[in-house]
Amino acid sequence: MARILRHGVLSVMAAGIAAITLTACAAGGGSAGAGGGDGGGTLRLTLANHGWTELVSDRIDEFEKKTGVNVEITTYGEEQLTEQYNVKLNAGDSSIDVMMYRPPSETRLFAQNGWLEDITDRAQSSNALDWGDFYDSSVQNVSVDDRVYGVPLVTEQQVLYYRKDLLEAAGIAVPKTLDELEKAAAALNKDGVYGFVARGKQTSQTAPYLHTFGADWTADDKATLDTPEAIEAVEYYGRMLREYGPPGVTNMAWPEAIAIFAQGKAAFYTDANVLYTNITDPAKSTVADTTGFAVIPGGPEGPQPYNVTSWGLAINPNSQQKDNAWKFIEWATSADMVLAAQQEGLLGARKSVWENPESLTGVPADLAEVTKESIAIDGGRDRPDVVQVKKASDIYLAMVTAGILGEDVKSAAKKANTELQQLLDEEASRAR
């Protein structure tokens, strides 16, 4: 039977999964990996404290019986997980065989560091995996320069959360364009209710706004934050939060922003769909019965909701169990497992599962339909496609903050563009 080593307390992840407490234990050590080659020994999984990990832990005996492979699962919170990878993978440790990681922020960085096995041939030739069943955007999140380093596990998309009762009382239709959203936010910004709330401290949720104005962070290895389109996008986002949002929004990440909406203090909220349980659970929300979901409104380029792979599975290049690690990934990301996960509200990346009506039972019906439509649109990434994602995001955040505070966005954009270009040049120089 699988041995499960759990570290710390399972916290609420960005995926919005409810927390439970886990008992801390000492981790199995050693850099050689138990049992040596693929013919025997123990397959060691290092996973995040996440709802998907709970699901796979409950079903791991199925894999063990099917393959005869013994499995040891070690789980960590997000920060601890990153620390483990920074230490162990940098040291060439082979005690990790399969690793759960965050593709939007880590695929390019980990691949550059040599921390991810190139699984291109395995992925593209595996009939069991059926690589063509994964959405292109999800594949892009786990790939670098057409080489595959991971398999998509959990996805998320941005949607519009709105108060059905407020819109109905005011005779306002659900906004489909940014102009309509702003007019509705202005009309409902009264009586102790803010017209709009979103994150002001993090930039990933601004991506659909940037893309709908025809802008992006980069193009052809050149920074493009000072284009008229990028400036207009940031001015719009900043104006929405400045004029119709709560005070102190520049200090709000998703927990603070979603709390405003869940407490009935905002008419509209744009963020990841996977956070929905924080609003639909009556124990957490005063608007559980009056919240609706819609595709994020569009600007000049129409709606551009992102569709990103928030978690993926990869193989440690130093693993001595690579064949067994691949068997596990094939099983863990199979259509059957993705269907089971999706029925628990953990959204996957397989086309066939989304086309299966049984897969939509894990989320509210209107959210399921909105998510399907958002995936079909696929507005691109939610953060810059660079090695140093956090540094690039921080550069962009200064520009967004200027927009929220009503400062000169053009000047902020010029500065941000210069700094982002320097970062791009530095990364290009290191790659040569």
HUBEL-V830296 format. One line per field, one symbol per residue. phi: phi as a letter, one per 20 degrees, with the letter a starting at -180 (. if undefined). psi: psi as a letter, one per 40 degrees, with the letter a starting at -180 (. if undefined). burial: I if it has 16 or more other ideal C-beta (glycine too) atoms within 10 Angstrom, else O. Layout:
phi->???
psi->???
burial->???
This chain:
phi->.fdddddmdfefeffmefecedefcfefdndenfnmfffandedddcefbgfffffffdfffffffdmeeccdddbfgfffffffgefffemfdfdddcebdggdcgffffffmecffdgffffdeffflgfeefgfffffdcclmdecbcgcccbceceebeffffffemdfffdcffffffffffeealmdefbbafddcdgfegfffffendbfbblmdfcfdfgffffffffffffffecdffmffddeffffffgffemdbecbdafffegffdeegfdcecgecedcbfggddgemgcffcdefcbdbdfgefecfffffgffgffdfgffffffffenefddeffffeegffefecggffffffgfffffleofdbgecfefffffffffffffgffemefffffffffffffffffffffffff
psi->iihhhhhahhihieefhiiihihhiiiiaiedhhebaeeaahhhhhiigiddddddddedddddddeehihhhhiiidddddddddddddefheehdhhhigdddeddddddefehhhfddddeehdddgdeeiiddddddeihfehheihidhiiihihhihddddddefhihheiddddddddddegifehidiiiheeiedeedddddeefiidihfehhfeeiddddddddddddddddeiiiedeehadddddddddefeidihhaideeddedehdeeiefdeehiiiihiiadeihfhigihdiiiihhdeiefdddddddddddeiddddddddeeehhaehddddehddeeeeiidddddddddddddgeaieiigidgddddddddddddddddefahddddddddddddddddddddddd.
burial->OIOIIIIOOIOOIIIIIOOOOIOOOOIOOOOOIIIOOIOOIIIIIIIIIIIIIIIIIOOIOOIOOOOOIIIIIIIIIOOOIIOIIOOIIOOOIIIIIIIIIIIIIIIIIIIOOOIIIOIOOIIOOOOOIIOOOIIOIIIIIIIIOOOIIIIIIIIIIIIIIIIOOIIOOOOIOIIIOIOOIIOIIOIIIOOOOIIIIIIIIIIIIIIIIIIIIIIIIIOOOOIIIIIOIIIIIIIIIIIIIOOIIIOOIIOIOIOIIIIIIIOIOIIIIIIIIIIIIIIIOOOOIOIOOIIIIIIIIIIOOOIIIIIIIIIIIIIIOIIIIIOIIIIIIIIIIIIOIIIIIIIIIIIIIIIOIIOOOOIIOIIIOOIIOIIOOIIOIIIIIIIIIIIIIOIIIOIIIOIIIIIIOOOOIOOIIOIIIOIIIOIIOOIOOOOO
